Amino acid sequence: MTLIQEKTLGDRVRKDFPILDQEIHGKPLIYLDSAASSQKPQQVLDALLNYYQKNNANVHRGAHTLSNRATDAYEAARDNIAKFINAACREEIVYTRNASEAINLVAYTWGLTNLNKGDEIILSVMEHHSNIVPWQIIAQKTGAVIKWIQLNEQEALDLDSYKSLLSDKTKLVSIVHVSNTLGVINPVEEITKLAHEYGAKVLIDACQSVPHMPIDVQEIDCDWLVASGHKMCAPTGIGFLYGKKALLESMPPFLGGGEMISEVYFDHSTYGELPHKFEAGTPAIGEAIALGAAIDYLNSIGMDNIHIYEAELTAYLFKKLETIPNIRIYGAKPDQNGEGRAALAAFNIPEIHASDLATLLDHEGIAIRSGHHCTQPLHRLFDASGSARVSLYFYNTRDEIDQFIVALKDTIDFFTSMM
């Protein structure tokens, strides 16, 4: 008698993602690049199409039925986001194009208004360029100074390094929750608590955490948090900024134009209430509605279930990667249950360029990332021009990991034979 193994989460949800049902170079697609951008379930595609087919109109401005429908759906999606991250109220959610725009919004409004010469900004060496470049620009404009949290021996955030940087000069700590290269999960609650003891504000880059685990901004107590929709099953071109209401109210507008105003005169203008003060012009309406649908979809699975399943995949992935001789995996290792880091691994193989690995794997239908992953300073610390990166989501399976490992070993053997 044969026992039928229960389907995993990955097996159960794959039917929802039509893009995964195709061949690349004659091989079934194995998509292992979700840290760069996730795939979209049919439910999200349907929400986007439904808006354009049935409700396409501008929001907030019309008295007709289509405009009212669009506005209701657009604002309902904002409610979804607020509940998803446990914001205190819907006014704390500002739509942006992506997390990069959200960080720039904070930098050019709060940063230019509140930072002065000699003030200190604390970042970590593992930050994405989106959480480095805006603060470099603001530091140049204001005379503020950037300080860098280093890594410990396990290639995770060094809390002692962080504590040594904190002082009365610290005005902002801007930190990634989950590194897109190291995969490490930073202790953002502790980081925030320590920063607040010095009166500093805290911004969390949650692009790699919001899609993969439950997030509670009130529990973290951060002042701002940013995320991008395209990494959490939503379309590109939509993201959001969370900010504490009183703080957002104190910040000047970012962009001027329609939608963000209350009254406009020839000699001055007054601005709208939150969150509209920061949402100038016609927004990405369909994309925002689809982001709301993506959150509905993630909630239907359960963020706890996604986190648990991805931890299992992480443990399995590392077990398999560690069978490859001389592989260099960056970041602290997960524990035996796959906890302690995200479901991704950036790695290098001696004498083989990461881009060459990715190119040959693509011919096997396997999509991975190669390059510096927008973390050039971090790669320079490792004396590496780039790395290969495999990143998983809840629609991936152990079988895909097995096929990836076989293809990776074959690719390594091919290059080795050419040397």
HELIX and SHEET records of a PDB file:
HELIX    1   1 LEU A    9  VAL A   13  1                                   5    
HELIX    2   2 ARG A   14  ASP A   16  5                                   3    
HELIX    3   3 PRO A   18  LEU A   20  5                                   3    
HELIX    4   4 GLN A   42  LYS A   54  1                                  13    
HELIX    5   5 THR A   65  PHE A   84  1                                  20    
HELIX    6   6 ARG A   90  GLU A   92  5                                   3    
HELIX    7   7 ALA A   99  VAL A  106  1                                   8    
HELIX    8   8 ALA A  107  GLY A  111  3                                   5    
HELIX    9   9 LEU A  112  ASN A  114  1                                   3    
HELIX   10  10 HIS A  129  ASN A  131  5                                   3    
HELIX   11  11 VAL A  133  THR A  142  1                                  10    
HELIX   12  12 LEU A  159  LEU A  165  1                                   7    
HELIX   13  13 VAL A  188  GLU A  197  1                                  10    
HELIX   14  14 VAL A  217  ILE A  220  1                                   4    
HELIX   15  15 GLY A  229  LYS A  231  5                                   3    
HELIX   16  16 LYS A  245  SER A  250  1                                   6    
HELIX   17  17 HIS A  276  PHE A  278  5                                   3    
HELIX   18  18 ILE A  285  ILE A  301  1                                  17    
HELIX   19  19 MET A  303  LEU A  321  1                                  19    
HELIX   20  20 ALA A  354  ASP A  362  1                                   9    
HELIX   21  21 GLN A  376  LEU A  381  1                                   6    
HELIX   22  22 ARG A  398  MET A  418  1                                  21    
SHEET    1   A 2 GLU A  23  ILE A  24  0                                        
SHEET    2   A 2 LYS A  27  PRO A  28 -1                                        
SHEET    1   B 2 ILE A  30  TYR A  31  0                                        
SHEET    2   B 2 ILE A 366  ALA A 367  1                                        
SHEET    1   C 7 ILE A  93  THR A  96  0                                        
SHEET    2   C 7 GLY A 239  GLY A 243 -1                                        
SHEET    3   C 7 TRP A 224  SER A 228 -1                                        
SHEET    4   C 7 LYS A 201  ASP A 205  1                                        
SHEET    5   C 7 THR A 170  VAL A 176  1                                        
SHEET    6   C 7 GLU A 120  SER A 124  1                                        
SHEET    7   C 7 VAL A 145  ILE A 149  1                                        
SHEET    1   D 2 ILE A 261  VAL A 264  0                                        
SHEET    2   D 2 SER A 269  TYR A 271 -1                                        
SHEET    1   E 4 ARG A 328  ILE A 329  0                                        
SHEET    2   E 4 LEU A 344  ASN A 348 -1                                        
SHEET    3   E 4 SER A 387  SER A 391 -1                                        
SHEET    4   E 4 ARG A 369  GLY A 371 -1                                        
END                                                                             
